[in-house]
């Protein structure tokens, strides 16, 4: 029996087709509606948003670094400035053979051969269309030399930039400091918005301590770029008209320092060829007039970039030119502390104005055969306190040291600011050290070493042993003596100036209190003895002070670098130069109306009165108007 096929139902098929067509049409219309709705949203409602985004693909915001503030001395003369300079730049993508190009640049002395690997690494690590700086400052001769040969160096050119410049070179390297290229630590600690586009920051001195004032705030500008981010010329202005206005950078503040270029130069030249430091200040305000450390260095090398070999030479030099001896150097103060100890001894009753000692050239503790020698082997004979200061008799202070005691020494010397930071407005100051019984107990482990011995008090009475002070502290202490106890915080910045309005914020002197001495006559005697150091008949520095057109006061000091055995003769001429005594001197002038106080340290200078005192007098002469170039 055969099966019959059903008759084809055309109506059913038509209904099915129509249903499917309707469904497809509805879906198509719905999808088309979504597309139209989206287009309306993009073209109408979100037009402004996407127009800005579109422009953003063609416009790059570039940071514009601010102009760094200038630094002036107390008379308005420039210490640090910004000069236009041309720097040599290379665009890697435009250089066919990088190694060959760098070698040829080195061959014509435009770059250092040792720096080629560094430039190669820089070119490979960044975007190929961004320039890398090969040299920060080109001389006129280098520019002329390269201009002639420019066709041979595709992708290399020089561009104008502002570069930090120090017109006085090494003269203010430690006081004003210098700027250097940003490193990893700088990038981490600095505000990225303020430092956008900035390549340098203050590293030392005032440049570092007042970086926040000197730097200013970065601005920005809009640049038209292509799809790969490269800048292209703008043919029309319509694109930029809809963008926010470019923001100009805010320049950094100008600083007016208390330093005097003329006084600084005299101090620097007087120390030339020696390792040492000079600090001069106004005792009535704490304003620092000169702050010199030698040997020094040219800070411009750091501002424009130096080679590895140049930096290694500075860093590894045994003379340590990068070390700021004026603020960071700590030395035994030697006999420069005798005026302060004299006031302490008078106040505590350890001595009086009539007590006399017979100086035979050495001192011995009872029951001890060790001799504490005086600087004058034959001795000074009978001396009172005034003579002991003027002639710097060590034996007198050895004898009163037991009655005075180390703790009284500590108390009075710290009143004058020794053993602690002065609070100067530059970073990194060292505190020095004035020892005490408590200090020794807390800083030694061995039980015997924790004890304070009488012999240690003896040598502390002439500023030796554990005692350490910076030249800045000694200058501040000299100023306090000059002011009969009034202390002012030393500072380098006198005013901060707005470069746009010219308004100045003056830095007022900060009074730190007085060193209280009950009997005013004690000041008269001690300061009178300091006057006789320089202008008395038997003063240790009378050869320097005699004949001067003004009255002055001072105190010499020497500090041993090595110990000399008890039975050995001490002949410095036979010692290696770096093993000789340090020479120190503190002074102030005029005697009746002090305007300047000075501290000098000459490393291995041997004689405080013979080597350091003439330097101090030269500085005072210049400031008071009696220098070689002064009008008299």
Secondary structure, DSSP 8 states (H G I E B T S, - for coil): ---------HHHHHHHHHHHHHHHHHHHHHHHHHHHHHHHIIIIITHHHHHHHHHHHHEEEEEE------EE-TTS-EEEEEEEEEEEEEEGGG-S-HHHHHHHHHHTTSS-GGGHHHHHHHHHHS-TTSEEEEES---HHHHHHHHHHGGGSTTEEEEEEEEEE-TTGGGGTTTT--EEE--HHHHHHS-TTTTTT--EEE-SHHHHHTHHHHH-B-EEEEEEB-TTS-B-----SHHHHTS---B--B---EEEES--HHHHHHHHHHTTTS-EEEEEE-TTT-BEEEEEEES---THHHHH---HHHHHHHHH-TT-TTS-HHHH--B--GGGGHHHHHHHHHHHTS--SS--EEE-SEE--TT----EE-SSTT--EEE-HHHHHHTT-HHHHHHHHHHH-HHHHHHHHHHTTTTS----SSTT----B---HHHHHHH--SHHHHS--HHHHHHHTTT-TT-BB-HHHHHHHHHHHHTTTEEE--BSEEEEE-TTT--EEE----EEEE---S-HHHHHHHHHHHHHHHHSTT-TTHHHHTT-SS-EEEEEEEE-SS---TTS---GGGS-GGGS-EEEEEEEESSSS--EEEEEEETT---IIIIIHHHHHHHHHHHHT-STTS--
